[in-house]
Amino acid sequence: MTLALPLALSLLLSAPPAPPPAIDWARIPDTVGVSTLTPAQKDVLARVLADELCYCGCPHTLLGCLTEHKQCSHAPRMAALAARLAGMGLSANEILKTLTEYYASFDSAKRGQFEILALGTPLGDPRAPVTFLEFADFECPFCQQLRPKLEAFVKQHPGRVKLVFRPFPIPGHPHAEPAAEAAEWARDQGIFWPFHDALFDDPKALDTESLVALADRLGKDGESLRKALAERKYRDRVQSGLVSGRRAGVIGTPTLFVNGRRHVIPDYSDTVLEFILEDEEQWMKNGWKD
């Protein structure tokens, strides 16, 4: 008896994984994007489609919704997201976890509460119903890569989405905190976006003298900025942003929120940004109902 349980457990752990469910891919809509996947990635997607329930509210799995509940407009979008994640190399469990986090984030109770108006003039139409809030560090190379993509996306979708920015300096980046404080000074001076762009354009010029010179170039009093940095005038505002971000789940940069929903998909491509914007617009209309 003492050996039976360890032996059974050993046999269970050593057993090969169950084969992926057989799927007639010809029945899956082309918009899902299966044709771009390798055979191994299709196997991963097959497991997800067979295991995950469709978030439209019906009792079907994603596979069932795609093949039997064809009037559902949500299942092809959800499956397309799963296919994209499979194409990125995620495992079935990783995809299922991401899907759960993504769709759970639409719940109002899970949305971060932010004082958007306190962040000044947004990039884009202030009346746009969807707000992208970015937490970023001026010394973060990933933030530097995302910035032009995010700004271009907002400009390409006028009236639909606007962008606001909150500095989130990361410990270990020596100039991140003074750069964040300088950005808050620029916000009060009405030159936040050109100042923000200049900091990202030249992330090695974040020392005090460079920040003061930038303020002068933008037509403001650089000595006023020097004094504000010396007195740590904006330290509390930056710290408040850090606290607000951490409470909402920010653990690194960049982190994006969509009307308070934390962006959990590990992809900032235009395709995914368009996807999350459309989903938010759909949710604002009537949730996932067709």
Protein Blocks (a to p, Z undefined) as FASTA:
>chain_A
ZZmmmmmmmmmmmpccdddddddfklpcfklommmpcfklmmmmmmmmmmpccfkhpabd
fklmmmmmmmbmklmmmmmmmmmmmmnopafklmmmmmmmmmmmmpmklpccddfklnop
aedjfklmbdcdddddfklmklmmmmmmmmmmmmmmghkaccdddddddehiaklmmmmm
mmmmmmmnopmmmmmmmmmmmmmlmcfklmmmmmmmnopafklmmmmmmnommmmmmmmm
mmmmmmnopabdcdddeehiacfbfcfbfklmmmmmmmmmmmmmnojaZZ
